[in-house]
Amino acid sequence: MPIILFLVLVALVATFGFWGTLKAIIGAAGVIILLVFLVVAALAILGALLFRR
């Protein structure tokens, strides 16, 4: 499995260049972090609403 990821990374660098690939990876990580933050915030709001009842 890691060799497939490495080959995909090599293909991305060859297609878009190093900096384009780096921006894409950082952007994907940022989206994942924002989604996790959104889920945590939603759970916190839901917990606060249920706790007040």
mmCIF entry with sequence, helices, sheets and N, C-alpha, C, O atoms, coordinates in Angstrom:
data_MODEL
# 
_entry.id   MODEL 
# 
_entity.id                         1 
_entity.type                       polymer 
_entity.pdbx_number_of_molecules   1 
# 
_entity_poly.entity_id                      1 
_entity_poly.type                           'polypeptide(L)' 
_entity_poly.nstd_linkage                   no 
_entity_poly.nstd_monomer                   no 
_entity_poly.pdbx_seq_one_letter_code       MPIILFLVLVALVATFGFWGTLKAIIGAAGVIILLVFLVVAALAILGALLFRR 
_entity_poly.pdbx_seq_one_letter_code_can   MPIILFLVLVALVATFGFWGTLKAIIGAAGVIILLVFLVVAALAILGALLFRR 
_entity_poly.pdbx_strand_id                 A 
# 
loop_
_entity_poly_seq.entity_id 
_entity_poly_seq.num 
_entity_poly_seq.mon_id 
_entity_poly_seq.hetero 
1 1  MET n 
1 2  PRO n 
1 3  ILE n 
1 4  ILE n 
1 5  LEU n 
1 6  PHE n 
1 7  LEU n 
1 8  VAL n 
1 9  LEU n 
1 10 VAL n 
1 11 ALA n 
1 12 LEU n 
1 13 VAL n 
1 14 ALA n 
1 15 THR n 
1 16 PHE n 
1 17 GLY n 
1 18 PHE n 
1 19 TRP n 
1 20 GLY n 
1 21 THR n 
1 22 LEU n 
1 23 LYS n 
1 24 ALA n 
1 25 ILE n 
1 26 ILE n 
1 27 GLY n 
1 28 ALA n 
1 29 ALA n 
1 30 GLY n 
1 31 VAL n 
1 32 ILE n 
1 33 ILE n 
1 34 LEU n 
1 35 LEU n 
1 36 VAL n 
1 37 PHE n 
1 38 LEU n 
1 39 VAL n 
1 40 VAL n 
1 41 ALA n 
1 42 ALA n 
1 43 LEU n 
1 44 ALA n 
1 45 ILE n 
1 46 LEU n 
1 47 GLY n 
1 48 ALA n 
1 49 LEU n 
1 50 LEU n 
1 51 PHE n 
1 52 ARG n 
1 53 ARG n 
# 
_struct_asym.id          A 
_struct_asym.entity_id   1 
# 
loop_
_struct_conf.conf_type_id 
_struct_conf.id 
_struct_conf.pdbx_PDB_helix_id 
_struct_conf.beg_label_comp_id 
_struct_conf.beg_label_asym_id 
_struct_conf.beg_label_seq_id 
_struct_conf.pdbx_beg_PDB_ins_code 
_struct_conf.end_label_comp_id 
_struct_conf.end_label_asym_id 
_struct_conf.end_label_seq_id 
_struct_conf.pdbx_end_PDB_ins_code 
_struct_conf.beg_auth_comp_id 
_struct_conf.beg_auth_asym_id 
_struct_conf.beg_auth_seq_id 
_struct_conf.end_auth_comp_id 
_struct_conf.end_auth_asym_id 
_struct_conf.end_auth_seq_id 
_struct_conf.pdbx_PDB_helix_class 
_struct_conf.details 
_struct_conf.pdbx_PDB_helix_length 
HELX_P HELX_P1 AA1 PRO A 2  ? PHE A 16 ? PRO A 2  PHE A 16 1 ? 15 
HELX_P HELX_P2 AA2 PHE A 18 ? ARG A 52 ? PHE A 18 ARG A 52 1 ? 35 
# 
_struct_conf_type.id          HELX_P 
_struct_conf_type.criteria    ? 
_struct_conf_type.reference   ? 
# 
loop_
_atom_site.group_PDB 
_atom_site.id 
_atom_site.type_symbol 
_atom_site.label_atom_id 
_atom_site.label_alt_id 
_atom_site.label_comp_id 
_atom_site.label_asym_id 
_atom_site.label_entity_id 
_atom_site.label_seq_id 
_atom_site.pdbx_PDB_ins_code 
_atom_site.Cartn_x 
_atom_site.Cartn_y 
_atom_site.Cartn_z 
_atom_site.occupancy 
_atom_site.B_iso_or_equiv 
_atom_site.pdbx_formal_charge 
_atom_site.auth_seq_id 
_atom_site.auth_comp_id 
_atom_site.auth_asym_id 
_atom_site.auth_atom_id 
_atom_site.pdbx_PDB_model_num 
ATOM 1   N N  . MET A 1 1  ? 0.810   -1.204 0.000   1.00 0.00 ? 1  MET A N  1 
ATOM 2   C CA . MET A 1 1  ? 0.000   0.000  0.000   1.00 0.00 ? 1  MET A CA 1 
ATOM 3   C C  . MET A 1 1  ? 0.856   1.272  0.000   1.00 0.00 ? 1  MET A C  1 
ATOM 4   O O  . MET A 1 1  ? 0.564   2.189  -0.767  1.00 0.00 ? 1  MET A O  1 
ATOM 5   N N  . PRO A 1 2  ? 1.900   1.361  0.831   1.00 0.00 ? 2  PRO A N  1 
ATOM 6   C CA . PRO A 1 2  ? 2.712   2.587  0.799   1.00 0.00 ? 2  PRO A CA 1 
ATOM 7   C C  . PRO A 1 2  ? 3.346   2.850  -0.563  1.00 0.00 ? 2  PRO A C  1 
ATOM 8   O O  . PRO A 1 2  ? 3.538   4.007  -0.936  1.00 0.00 ? 2  PRO A O  1 
ATOM 9   N N  . ILE A 1 3  ? 3.676   1.797  -1.311  1.00 0.00 ? 3  ILE A N  1 
ATOM 10  C CA . ILE A 1 3  ? 4.293   2.017  -2.624  1.00 0.00 ? 3  ILE A CA 1 
ATOM 11  C C  . ILE A 1 3  ? 3.294   2.665  -3.571  1.00 0.00 ? 3  ILE A C  1 
ATOM 12  O O  . ILE A 1 3  ? 3.675   3.474  -4.418  1.00 0.00 ? 3  ILE A O  1 
ATOM 13  N N  . ILE A 1 4  ? 2.009   2.315  -3.434  1.00 0.00 ? 4  ILE A N  1 
ATOM 14  C CA . ILE A 1 4  ? 0.980   2.936  -4.278  1.00 0.00 ? 4  ILE A CA 1 
ATOM 15  C C  . ILE A 1 4  ? 0.862   4.421  -3.944  1.00 0.00 ? 4  ILE A C  1 
ATOM 16  O O  . ILE A 1 4  ? 0.762   5.258  -4.841  1.00 0.00 ? 4  ILE A O  1 
ATOM 17  N N  . LEU A 1 5  ? 0.875   4.743  -2.650  1.00 0.00 ? 5  LEU A N  1 
ATOM 18  C CA . LEU A 1 5  ? 0.818   6.154  -2.255  1.00 0.00 ? 5  LEU A CA 1 
ATOM 19  C C  . LEU A 1 5  ? 2.032   6.916  -2.773  1.00 0.00 ? 5  LEU A C  1 
ATOM 20  O O  . LEU A 1 5  ? 1.911   8.060  -3.211  1.00 0.00 ? 5  LEU A O  1 
ATOM 21  N N  . PHE A 1 6  ? 3.200   6.283  -2.721  1.00 0.00 ? 6  PHE A N  1 
ATOM 22  C CA . PHE A 1 6  ? 4.410   6.917  -3.230  1.00 0.00 ? 6  PHE A CA 1 
ATOM 23  C C  . PHE A 1 6  ? 4.305   7.164  -4.730  1.00 0.00 ? 6  PHE A C  1 
ATOM 24  O O  . PHE A 1 6  ? 4.685   8.230  -5.213  1.00 0.00 ? 6  PHE A O  1 
ATOM 25  N N  . LEU A 1 7  ? 3.792   6.185  -5.466  1.00 0.00 ? 7  LEU A N  1 
ATOM 26  C CA . LEU A 1 7  ? 3.644   6.349  -6.915  1.00 0.00 ? 7  LEU A CA 1 
ATOM 27  C C  . LEU A 1 7  ? 2.632   7.440  -7.253  1.00 0.00 ? 7  LEU A C  1 
ATOM 28  O O  . LEU A 1 7  ? 2.832   8.200  -8.200  1.00 0.00 ? 7  LEU A O  1 
ATOM 29  N N  . VAL A 1 8  ? 1.550   7.521  -6.485  1.00 0.00 ? 8  VAL A N  1 
ATOM 30  C CA . VAL A 1 8  ? 0.570   8.592  -6.701  1.00 0.00 ? 8  VAL A CA 1 
ATOM 31  C C  . VAL A 1 8  ? 1.209   9.945  -6.422  1.00 0.00 ? 8  VAL A C  1 
ATOM 32  O O  . VAL A 1 8  ? 0.982   10.901 -7.163  1.00 0.00 ? 8  VAL A O  1 
ATOM 33  N N  . LEU A 1 9  ? 2.006   10.033 -5.362  1.00 0.00 ? 9  LEU A N  1 
ATOM 34  C CA . LEU A 1 9  ? 2.690   11.282 -5.032  1.00 0.00 ? 9  LEU A CA 1 
ATOM 35  C C  . LEU A 1 9  ? 3.669   11.672 -6.133  1.00 0.00 ? 9  LEU A C  1 
ATOM 36  O O  . LEU A 1 9  ? 3.759   12.845 -6.496  1.00 0.00 ? 9  LEU A O  1 
ATOM 37  N N  . VAL A 1 10 ? 4.399   10.705 -6.663  1.00 0.00 ? 10 VAL A N  1 
ATOM 38  C CA . VAL A 1 10 ? 5.331   10.982 -7.764  1.00 0.00 ? 10 VAL A CA 1 
ATOM 39  C C  . VAL A 1 10 ? 4.567   11.471 -8.991  1.00 0.00 ? 10 VAL A C  1 
ATOM 40  O O  . VAL A 1 10 ? 5.009   12.399 -9.668  1.00 0.00 ? 10 VAL A O  1 
ATOM 41  N N  . ALA A 1 11 ? 3.425   10.854 -9.279  1.00 0.00 ? 11 ALA A N  1 
ATOM 42  C CA . ALA A 1 11 ? 2.615   11.276 -10.425 1.00 0.00 ? 11 ALA A CA 1 
ATOM 43  C C  . ALA A 1 11 ? 2.091   12.696 -10.231 1.00 0.00 ? 11 ALA A C  1 
ATOM 44  O O  . ALA A 1 11 ? 2.059   13.480 -11.179 1.00 0.00 ? 11 ALA A O  1 
ATOM 45  N N  . LEU A 1 12 ? 1.681   13.029 -9.010  1.00 0.00 ? 12 LEU A N  1 
ATOM 46  C CA . LEU A 1 12 ? 1.205   14.388 -8.734  1.00 0.00 ? 12 LEU A CA 1 
ATOM 47  C C  . LEU A 1 12 ? 2.320   15.407 -8.911  1.00 0.00 ? 12 LEU A C  1 
ATOM 48  O O  . LEU A 1 12 ? 2.106   16.466 -9.502  1.00 0.00 ? 12 LEU A O  1 
ATOM 49  N N  . VAL A 1 13 ? 3.507   15.098 -8.403  1.00 0.00 ? 13 VAL A N  1 
ATOM 50  C CA . VAL A 1 13 ? 4.634   16.021 -8.543  1.00 0.00 ? 13 VAL A CA 1 
ATOM 51  C C  . VAL A 1 13 ? 4.992   16.187 -10.017 1.00 0.00 ? 13 VAL A C  1 
ATOM 52  O O  . VAL A 1 13 ? 5.294   17.294 -10.462 1.00 0.00 ? 13 VAL A O  1 
ATOM 53  N N  . ALA A 1 14 ? 4.959   15.095 -10.771 1.00 0.00 ? 14 ALA A N  1 
ATOM 54  C CA . ALA A 1 14 ? 5.290   15.177 -12.194 1.00 0.00 ? 14 ALA A CA 1 
ATOM 55  C C  . ALA A 1 14 ? 4.242   15.982 -12.963 1.00 0.00 ? 14 ALA A C  1 
ATOM 56  O O  . ALA A 1 14 ? 4.572   16.665 -13.932 1.00 0.00 ? 14 ALA A O  1 
ATOM 57  N N  . THR A 1 15 ? 2.989   15.903 -12.537 1.00 0.00 ? 15 THR A N  1 
ATOM 58  C CA . THR A 1 15 ? 1.912   16.587 -13.257 1.00 0.00 ? 15 THR A CA 1 
ATOM 59  C C  . THR A 1 15 ? 1.810   18.055 -12.867 1.00 0.00 ? 15 THR A C  1 
ATOM 60  O O  . THR A 1 15 ? 1.775   18.930 -13.733 1.00 0.00 ? 15 THR A O  1 
ATOM 61  N N  . PHE A 1 16 ? 1.764   18.325 -11.583 1.00 0.00 ? 16 PHE A N  1 
ATOM 62  C CA . PHE A 1 16 ? 1.483   19.680 -11.105 1.00 0.00 ? 16 PHE A CA 1 
ATOM 63  C C  . PHE A 1 16 ? 2.708   20.414 -10.583 1.00 0.00 ? 16 PHE A C  1 
ATOM 64  O O  . PHE A 1 16 ? 2.625   21.609 -10.298 1.00 0.00 ? 16 PHE A O  1 
ATOM 65  N N  . GLY A 1 17 ? 3.823   19.749 -10.452 1.00 0.00 ? 17 GLY A N  1 
ATOM 66  C CA . GLY A 1 17 ? 5.004   20.373 -9.876  1.00 0.00 ? 17 GLY A CA 1 
ATOM 67  C C  . GLY A 1 17 ? 5.012   20.205 -8.368  1.00 0.00 ? 17 GLY A C  1 
ATOM 68  O O  . GLY A 1 17 ? 3.999   19.868 -7.756  1.00 0.00 ? 17 GLY A O  1 
ATOM 69  N N  . PHE A 1 18 ? 6.177   20.449 -7.783  1.00 0.00 ? 18 PHE A N  1 
ATOM 70  C CA . PHE A 1 18 ? 6.333   20.226 -6.342  1.00 0.00 ? 18 PHE A CA 1 
ATOM 71  C C  . PHE A 1 18 ? 5.446   21.147 -5.524  1.00 0.00 ? 18 PHE A C  1 
ATOM 72  O O  . PHE A 1 18 ? 4.762   20.692 -4.608  1.00 0.00 ? 18 PHE A O  1 
ATOM 73  N N  . TRP A 1 19 ? 5.447   22.452 -5.844  1.00 0.00 ? 19 TRP A N  1 
ATOM 74  C CA . TRP A 1 19 ? 4.717   23.407 -5.016  1.00 0.00 ? 19 TRP A CA 1 
ATOM 75  C C  . TRP A 1 19 ? 3.209   23.234 -5.159  1.00 0.00 ? 19 TRP A C  1 
ATOM 76  O O  . TRP A 1 19 ? 2.469   23.419 -4.192  1.00 0.00 ? 19 TRP A O  1 
ATOM 77  N N  . GLY A 1 20 ? 2.753   22.884 -6.349  1.00 0.00 ? 20 GLY A N  1 
ATOM 78  C CA . GLY A 1 20 ? 1.325   22.612 -6.528  1.00 0.00 ? 20 GLY A CA 1 
ATOM 79  C C  . GLY A 1 20 ? 0.883   21.407 -5.723  1.00 0.00 ? 20 GLY A C  1 
ATOM 80  O O  . GLY A 1 20 ? -0.189  21.409 -5.118  1.00 0.00 ? 20 GLY A O  1 
ATOM 81  N N  . THR A 1 21 ? 1.721   20.374 -5.719  1.00 0.00 ? 21 THR A N  1 
ATOM 82  C CA . THR A 1 21 ? 1.408   19.178 -4.937  1.00 0.00 ? 21 THR A CA 1 
ATOM 83  C C  . THR A 1 21 ? 1.433   19.486 -3.451  1.00 0.00 ? 21 THR A C  1 
ATOM 84  O O  . THR A 1 21 ? 0.568   19.026 -2.706  1.00 0.00 ? 21 THR A O  1 
ATOM 85  N N  . LEU A 1 22 ? 2.424   20.268 -3.010  1.00 0.00 ? 22 LEU A N  1 
ATOM 86  C CA . LEU A 1 22 ? 2.511   20.632 -1.597  1.00 0.00 ? 22 LEU A CA 1 
ATOM 87  C C  . LEU A 1 22 ? 1.289   21.439 -1.170  1.00 0.00 ? 22 LEU A C  1 
ATOM 88  O O  . LEU A 1 22 ? 0.740   21.208 -0.093  1.00 0.00 ? 22 LEU A O  1 
ATOM 89  N N  . LYS A 1 23 ? 0.859   22.388 -2.009  1.00 0.00 ? 23 LYS A N  1 
ATOM 90  C CA . LYS A 1 23 ? -0.341  23.167 -1.689  1.00 0.00 ? 23 LYS A CA 1 
ATOM 91  C C  . LYS A 1 23 ? -1.573  22.274 -1.619  1.00 0.00 ? 23 LYS A C  1 
ATOM 92  O O  . LYS A 1 23 ? -2.433  22.473 -0.762  1.00 0.00 ? 23 LYS A O  1 
ATOM 93  N N  . ALA A 1 24 ? -1.664  21.296 -2.508  1.00 0.00 ? 24 ALA A N  1 
ATOM 94  C CA . ALA A 1 24 ? -2.812  20.389 -2.505  1.00 0.00 ? 24 ALA A CA 1 
ATOM 95  C C  . ALA A 1 24 ? -2.844  19.537 -1.239  1.00 0.00 ? 24 ALA A C  1 
ATOM 96  O O  . ALA A 1 24 ? -3.906  19.333 -0.651  1.00 0.00 ? 24 ALA A O  1 
ATOM 97  N N  . ILE A 1 25 ? -1.685  19.040 -0.821  1.00 0.00 ? 25 ILE A N  1 
ATOM 98  C CA . ILE A 1 25 ? -1.626  18.209 0.387   1.00 0.00 ? 25 ILE A CA 1 
ATOM 99  C C  . ILE A 1 25 ? -1.953  19.042 1.620   1.00 0.00 ? 25 ILE A C  1 
ATOM 100 O O  . ILE A 1 25 ? -2.703  18.596 2.488   1.00 0.00 ? 25 ILE A O  1 
ATOM 101 N N  . ILE A 1 26 ? -1.396  20.252 1.703   1.00 0.00 ? 26 ILE A N  1 
ATOM 102 C CA . ILE A 1 26 ? -1.686  21.127 2.842   1.00 0.00 ? 26 ILE A CA 1 
ATOM 103 C C  . ILE A 1 26 ? -3.159  21.528 2.840   1.00 0.00 ? 26 ILE A C  1 
ATOM 104 O O  . ILE A 1 26 ? -3.785  21.597 3.897   1.00 0.00 ? 26 ILE A O  1 
ATOM 105 N N  . GLY A 1 27 ? -3.712  21.792 1.660   1.00 0.00 ? 27 GLY A N  1 
ATOM 106 C CA . GLY A 1 27 ? -5.130  22.136 1.567   1.00 0.00 ? 27 GLY A CA 1 
ATOM 107 C C  . GLY A 1 27 ? -6.021  20.989 2.007   1.00 0.00 ? 27 GLY A C  1 
ATOM 108 O O  . GLY A 1 27 ? -7.012  21.207 2.703   1.00 0.00 ? 27 GLY A O  1 
ATOM 109 N N  . ALA A 1 28 ? -5.681  19.772 1.609   1.00 0.00 ? 28 ALA A N  1 
ATOM 110 C CA . ALA A 1 28 ? -6.467  18.608 2.020   1.00 0.00 ? 28 ALA A CA 1 
ATOM 111 C C  . ALA A 1 28 ? -6.397  18.410 3.533   1.00 0.00 ? 28 ALA A C  1 
ATOM 112 O O  . ALA A 1 28 ? -7.404  18.100 4.168   1.00 0.00 ? 28 ALA A O  1 
ATOM 113 N N  . ALA A 1 29 ? -5.213  18.590 4.106   1.00 0.00 ? 29 ALA A N  1 
ATOM 114 C CA . ALA A 1 29 ? -5.072  18.474 5.556   1.00 0.00 ? 29 ALA A CA 1 
ATOM 115 C C  . ALA A 1 29 ? -5.878  19.565 6.252   1.00 0.00 ? 29 ALA A C  1 
ATOM 116 O O  . ALA A 1 29 ? -6.490  19.317 7.291   1.00 0.00 ? 29 ALA A O  1 
ATOM 117 N N  . GLY A 1 30 ? -5.884  20.769 5.688   1.00 0.00 ? 30 GLY A N  1 
ATOM 118 C CA . GLY A 1 30 ? -6.669  21.860 6.265   1.00 0.00 ? 30 GLY A CA 1 
ATOM 119 C C  . GLY A 1 30 ? -8.154  21.572 6.242   1.00 0.00 ? 30 GLY A C  1 
ATOM 120 O O  . GLY A 1 30 ? -8.857  21.872 7.206   1.00 0.00 ? 30 GLY A O  1 
ATOM 121 N N  . VAL A 1 31 ? -8.641  20.996 5.159   1.00 0.00 ? 31 VAL A N  1 
ATOM 122 C CA . VAL A 1 31 ? -10.061 20.647 5.072   1.00 0.00 ? 31 VAL A CA 1 
ATOM 123 C C  . VAL A 1 31 ? -10.414 19.592 6.115   1.00 0.00 ? 31 VAL A C  1 
ATOM 124 O O  . VAL A 1 31 ? -11.463 19.680 6.753   1.00 0.00 ? 31 VAL A O  1 
ATOM 125 N N  . ILE A 1 32 ? -9.551  18.601 6.293   1.00 0.00 ? 32 ILE A N  1 
ATOM 126 C CA . ILE A 1 32 ? -9.807  17.562 7.297   1.00 0.00 ? 32 ILE A CA 1 
ATOM 127 C C  . ILE A 1 32 ? -9.828  18.170 8.690   1.00 0.00 ? 32 ILE A C  1 
ATOM 128 O O  . ILE A 1 32 ? -10.688 17.826 9.501   1.00 0.00 ? 32 ILE A O  1 
ATOM 129 N N  . ILE A 1 33 ? -8.891  19.073 8.980   1.00 0.00 ? 33 ILE A N  1 
ATOM 130 C CA . ILE A 1 33 ? -8.850  19.725 10.291  1.00 0.00 ? 33 ILE A CA 1 
ATOM 131 C C  . ILE A 1 33 ? -10.107 20.558 10.514  1.00 0.00 ? 33 ILE A C  1 
ATOM 132 O O  . ILE A 1 33 ? -10.672 20.541 11.607  1.00 0.00 ? 33 ILE A O  1 
ATOM 133 N N  . LEU A 1 34 ? -10.552 21.287 9.487   1.00 0.00 ? 34 LEU A N  1 
ATOM 134 C CA . LEU A 1 34 ? -11.772 22.078 9.628   1.00 0.00 ? 34 LEU A CA 1 
ATOM 135 C C  . LEU A 1 34 ? -12.998 21.198 9.836   1.00 0.00 ? 34 LEU A C  1 
ATOM 136 O O  . LEU A 1 34 ? -13.879 21.553 10.619  1.00 0.00 ? 34 LEU A O  1 
ATOM 137 N N  . LEU A 1 35 ? -13.074 20.062 9.154   1.00 0.00 ? 35 LEU A N  1 
ATOM 138 C CA . LEU A 1 35 ? -14.199 19.150 9.357   1.00 0.00 ? 35 LEU A CA 1 
ATOM 139 C C  . LEU A 1 35 ? -14.205 18.582 10.774  1.00 0.00 ? 35 LEU A C  1 
ATOM 140 O O  . LEU A 1 35 ? -15.263 18.473 11.394  1.00 0.00 ? 35 LEU A O  1 
ATOM 141 N N  . VAL A 1 36 ? -13.036 18.223 11.287  1.00 0.00 ? 36 VAL A N  1 
ATOM 142 C CA . VAL A 1 36 ? -12.949 17.724 12.662  1.00 0.00 ? 36 VAL A CA 1 
ATOM 143 C C  . VAL A 1 36 ? -13.381 18.814 13.636  1.00 0.00 ? 36 VAL A C  1 
ATOM 144 O O  . VAL A 1 36 ? -14.114 18.542 14.587  1.00 0.00 ? 36 VAL A O  1 
ATOM 145 N N  . PHE A 1 37 ? -12.929 20.052 13.403  1.00 0.00 ? 37 PHE A N  1 
ATOM 146 C CA . PHE A 1 37 ? -13.321 21.166 14.261  1.00 0.00 ? 37 PHE A CA 1 
ATOM 147 C C  . PHE A 1 37 ? -14.829 21.383 14.213  1.00 0.00 ? 37 PHE A C  1 
ATOM 148 O O  . PHE A 1 37 ? -15.451 21.645 15.243  1.00 0.00 ? 37 PHE A O  1 
ATOM 149 N N  . LEU A 1 38 ? -15.424 21.276 13.021  1.00 0.00 ? 38 LEU A N  1 
ATOM 150 C CA . LEU A 1 38 ? -16.865 21.448 12.870  1.00 0.00 ? 38 LEU A CA 1 
ATOM 151 C C  . LEU A 1 38 ? -17.631 20.367 13.625  1.00 0.00 ? 38 LEU A C  1 
ATOM 152 O O  . LEU A 1 38 ? -18.636 20.664 14.271  1.00 0.00 ? 38 LEU A O  1 
ATOM 153 N N  . VAL A 1 39 ? -17.178 19.126 13.556  1.00 0.00 ? 39 VAL A N  1 
ATOM 154 C CA . VAL A 1 39 ? -17.833 18.031 14.279  1.00 0.00 ? 39 VAL A CA 1 
ATOM 155 C C  . VAL A 1 39 ? -17.716 18.239 15.782  1.00 0.00 ? 39 VAL A C  1 
ATOM 156 O O  . VAL A 1 39 ? -18.687 18.033 16.509  1.00 0.00 ? 39 VAL A O  1 
ATOM 157 N N  . VAL A 1 40 ? -16.547 18.641 16.256  1.00 0.00 ? 40 VAL A N  1 
ATOM 158 C CA . VAL A 1 40 ? -16.353 18.885 17.691  1.00 0.00 ? 40 VAL A CA 1 
ATOM 159 C C  . VAL A 1 40 ? -17.242 20.029 18.160  1.00 0.00 ? 40 VAL A C  1 
ATOM 160 O O  . VAL A 1 40 ? -17.844 19.944 19.230  1.00 0.00 ? 40 VAL A O  1 
ATOM 161 N N  . ALA A 1 41 ? -17.333 21.094 17.374  1.00 0.00 ? 41 ALA A N  1 
ATOM 162 C CA . ALA A 1 41 ? -18.188 22.222 17.745  1.00 0.00 ? 41 ALA A CA 1 
ATOM 163 C C  . ALA A 1 41 ? -19.657 21.806 17.766  1.00 0.00 ? 41 ALA A C  1 
ATOM 164 O O  . ALA A 1 41 ? -20.397 22.206 18.665  1.00 0.00 ? 41 ALA A O  1 
ATOM 165 N N  . ALA A 1 42 ? -20.085 21.011 16.791  1.00 0.00 ? 42 ALA A N  1 
ATOM 166 C CA . ALA A 1 42 ? -21.476 20.547 16.762  1.00 0.00 ? 42 ALA A CA 1 
ATOM 167 C C  . ALA A 1 42 ? -21.772 19.662 17.968  1.00 0.00 ? 42 ALA A C  1 
ATOM 168 O O  . ALA A 1 42 ? -22.838 19.777 18.572  1.00 0.00 ? 42 ALA A O  1 
ATOM 169 N N  . LEU A 1 43 ? -20.843 18.783 18.323  1.00 0.00 ? 43 LEU A N  1 
ATOM 170 C CA . LEU A 1 43 ? -21.042 17.935 19.501  1.00 0.00 ? 43 LEU A CA 1 
ATOM 171 C C  . LEU A 1 43 ? -21.066 18.759 20.782  1.00 0.00 ? 43 LEU A C  1 
ATOM 172 O O  . LEU A 1 43 ? -21.825 18.449 21.700  1.00 0.00 ? 43 LEU A O  1 
ATOM 173 N N  . ALA A 1 44 ? -20.247 19.802 20.854  1.00 0.00 ? 44 ALA A N  1 
ATOM 174 C CA . ALA A 1 44 ? -20.239 20.663 22.034  1.00 0.00 ? 44 ALA A CA 1 
ATOM 175 C C  . ALA A 1 44 ? -21.565 21.404 22.169  1.00 0.00 ? 44 ALA A C  1 
ATOM 176 O O  . ALA A 1 44 ? -22.104 21.512 23.270  1.00 0.00 ? 44 ALA A O  1 
ATOM 177 N N  . ILE A 1 45 ? -22.091 21.910 21.066  1.00 0.00 ? 45 ILE A N  1 
ATOM 178 C CA . ILE A 1 45 ? -23.378 22.609 21.108  1.00 0.00 ? 45 ILE A CA 1 
ATOM 179 C C  . ILE A 1 45 ? -24.491 21.638 21.482  1.00 0.00 ? 45 ILE A C  1 
ATOM 180 O O  . ILE A 1 45 ? -25.346 21.962 22.306  1.00 0.00 ? 45 ILE A O  1 
ATOM 181 N N  . LEU A 1 46 ? -24.487 20.458 20.886  1.00 0.00 ? 46 LEU A N  1 
ATOM 182 C CA . LEU A 1 46 ? -25.494 19.450 21.202  1.00 0.00 ? 46 LEU A CA 1 
ATOM 183 C C  . LEU A 1 46 ? -25.404 19.040 22.669  1.00 0.00 ? 46 LEU A C  1 
ATOM 184 O O  . LEU A 1 46 ? -26.428 18.897 23.337  1.00 0.00 ? 46 LEU A O  1 
ATOM 185 N N  . GLY A 1 47 ? -24.194 18.852 23.170  1.00 0.00 ? 47 GLY A N  1 
ATOM 186 C CA . GLY A 1 47 ? -24.009 18.508 24.577  1.00 0.00 ? 47 GLY A CA 1 
ATOM 187 C C  . GLY A 1 47 ? -24.493 19.605 25.502  1.00 0.00 ? 47 GLY A C  1 
ATOM 188 O O  . GLY A 1 47 ? -25.098 19.321 26.536  1.00 0.00 ? 47 GLY A O  1 
ATOM 189 N N  . ALA A 1 48 ? -24.235 20.857 25.145  1.00 0.00 ? 48 ALA A N  1 
ATOM 190 C CA . ALA A 1 48 ? -24.696 21.975 25.973  1.00 0.00 ? 48 ALA A CA 1 
ATOM 191 C C  . ALA A 1 48 ? -26.217 22.050 25.980  1.00 0.00 ? 48 ALA A C  1 
ATOM 192 O O  . ALA A 1 48 ? -26.821 22.315 27.020  1.00 0.00 ? 48 ALA A O  1 
ATOM 193 N N  . LEU A 1 49 ? -26.836 21.821 24.834  1.00 0.00 ? 49 LEU A N  1 
ATOM 194 C CA . LEU A 1 49 ? -28.303 21.847 24.776  1.00 0.00 ? 49 LEU A CA 1 
ATOM 195 C C  . LEU A 1 49 ? -28.912 20.706 25.585  1.00 0.00 ? 49 LEU A C  1 
ATOM 196 O O  . LEU A 1 49 ? -29.908 20.905 26.281  1.00 0.00 ? 49 LEU A O  1 
ATOM 197 N N  . LEU A 1 50 ? -28.331 19.525 25.501  1.00 0.00 ? 50 LEU A N  1 
ATOM 198 C CA . LEU A 1 50 ? -28.857 18.392 26.262  1.00 0.00 ? 50 LEU A CA 1 
ATOM 199 C C  . LEU A 1 50 ? -28.580 18.538 27.754  1.00 0.00 ? 50 LEU A C  1 
ATOM 200 O O  . LEU A 1 50 ? -29.376 18.087 28.577  1.00 0.00 ? 50 LEU A O  1 
ATOM 201 N N  . PHE A 1 51 ? -27.466 19.158 28.108  1.00 0.00 ? 51 PHE A N  1 
ATOM 202 C CA . PHE A 1 51 ? -27.110 19.315 29.516  1.00 0.00 ? 51 PHE A CA 1 
ATOM 203 C C  . PHE A 1 51 ? -28.039 20.300 30.225  1.00 0.00 ? 51 PHE A C  1 
ATOM 204 O O  . PHE A 1 51 ? -28.307 20.151 31.417  1.00 0.00 ? 51 PHE A O  1 
ATOM 205 N N  . ARG A 1 52 ? -28.534 21.308 29.496  1.00 0.00 ? 52 ARG A N  1 
ATOM 206 C CA . ARG A 1 52 ? -29.404 22.315 30.106  1.00 0.00 ? 52 ARG A CA 1 
ATOM 207 C C  . ARG A 1 52 ? -30.803 21.781 30.407  1.00 0.00 ? 52 ARG A C  1 
ATOM 208 O O  . ARG A 1 52 ? -31.522 22.357 31.224  1.00 0.00 ? 52 ARG A O  1 
ATOM 209 N N  . ARG A 1 53 ? -31.192 20.693 29.758  1.00 0.00 ? 53 ARG A N  1 
ATOM 210 C CA . ARG A 1 53 ? -32.545 20.159 29.979  1.00 0.00 ? 53 ARG A CA 1 
ATOM 211 C C  . ARG A 1 53 ? -32.660 19.449 31.274  1.00 0.00 ? 53 ARG A C  1 
ATOM 212 O O  . ARG A 1 53 ? -33.731 18.944 31.608  1.00 0.00 ? 53 ARG A O  1 
# 
